[in-house]
Amino acid sequence: MPVHIALLRAVNVGGTGTLPMAELKALCEEIGFTDVKTYIQSGNVLFRSEENERTVRTRLEEALARRMGQSPGVILRSRQDLQEIADAAPFPNAKPNYLLVAFLPEPAPADVLDKLVAPGGEEVHVAGREIYIHYPDGSGRSKLKLPALKLATTRNLNTVRKLAEMAREMEEG
């Protein structure tokens, strides 16, 4: 049965969208997903489902909306997607925790970088449904402005690699 990785937007970040990971796991099990595992407190959940990506996302968004009052937004990727994203990471000299991947629901538009403001020397690379951002001084102090990020959820490269590894272990186990 296929493994899906769901990345929730704006969950447990700065006090908005509070959802304990134990509740997220239980919610996923209640709607029929199996082998559910969460990773850290930022809304990462892996599970098995025979359903296609669109159905899985819809079911999870509806369940989250019932639990939270509205869905925080769900981005789904496969293990292969995450492995390819990790392997294709640009900026080879960037520390993995300073290299964030912004996951978009759809491929980035061609003009996505037109309104980019990167006053701290941030580097940005667009690749399909992902935008890689290297924050040389860390994302917390950055003044980077990129409107497309409002639709995205971000994870650092360490987290992307760990989720890909967890998904691989699930597929092999």
GIJO-V65251 format. One record per residue. N is the residue number from 0. SS is DSSP state (2 for helix, 1 for strand, 0 for the rest). Layout:
# GIJO-V65251
{{N,SS} {N,SS}}
This chain:
# GIJO-V65251
{{0,0} {1,0} {2,1} {3,1} {4,1} {5,1} {6,1} {7,1} {8,0} {9,0} {10,0} {11,0} {12,1} {13,0} {14,0} {15,1} {16,0} {17,0} {18,0} {19,0} {20,2} {21,2} {22,2} {23,2} {24,2} {25,2} {26,2} {27,2} {28,2} {29,2} {30,0} {31,0} {32,0} {33,1} {34,1} {35,1} {36,1} {37,1} {38,1} {39,0} {40,0} {41,0} {42,0} {43,1} {44,1} {45,1} {46,1} {47,1} {48,0} {49,0} {50,0} {51,0} {52,2} {53,2} {54,2} {55,2} {56,2} {57,2} {58,2} {59,2} {60,2} {61,2} {62,2} {63,2} {64,2} {65,2} {66,2} {67,2} {68,0} {69,0} {70,0} {71,0} {72,0} {73,1} {74,1} {75,1} {76,1} {77,1} {78,2} {79,2} {80,2} {81,2} {82,2} {83,2} {84,2} {85,2} {86,2} {87,0} {88,0} {89,0} {90,0} {91,0} {92,0} {93,0} {94,0} {95,2} {96,2} {97,2} {98,1} {99,1} {100,1} {101,1} {102,1} {103,0} {104,0} {105,0} {106,0} {107,0} {108,0} {109,0} {110,0} {111,0} {112,0} {113,0} {114,0} {115,0} {116,1} {117,0} {118,0} {119,0} {120,0} {121,0} {122,1} {123,1} {124,1} {125,1} {126,1} {127,0} {128,0} {129,1} {130,1} {131,1} {132,1} {133,1} {134,0} {135,0} {136,0} {137,0} {138,2} {139,2} {140,2} {141,0} {142,0} {143,0} {144,1} {145,0} {146,2} {147,2} {148,2} {149,2} {150,2} {151,0} {152,1} {153,1} {154,1} {155,1} {156,2} {157,2} {158,2} {159,2} {160,2} {161,2} {162,2} {163,2} {164,2} {165,2} {166,2} {167,2} {168,2} {169,2} {170,2} {171,2} {172,0}}
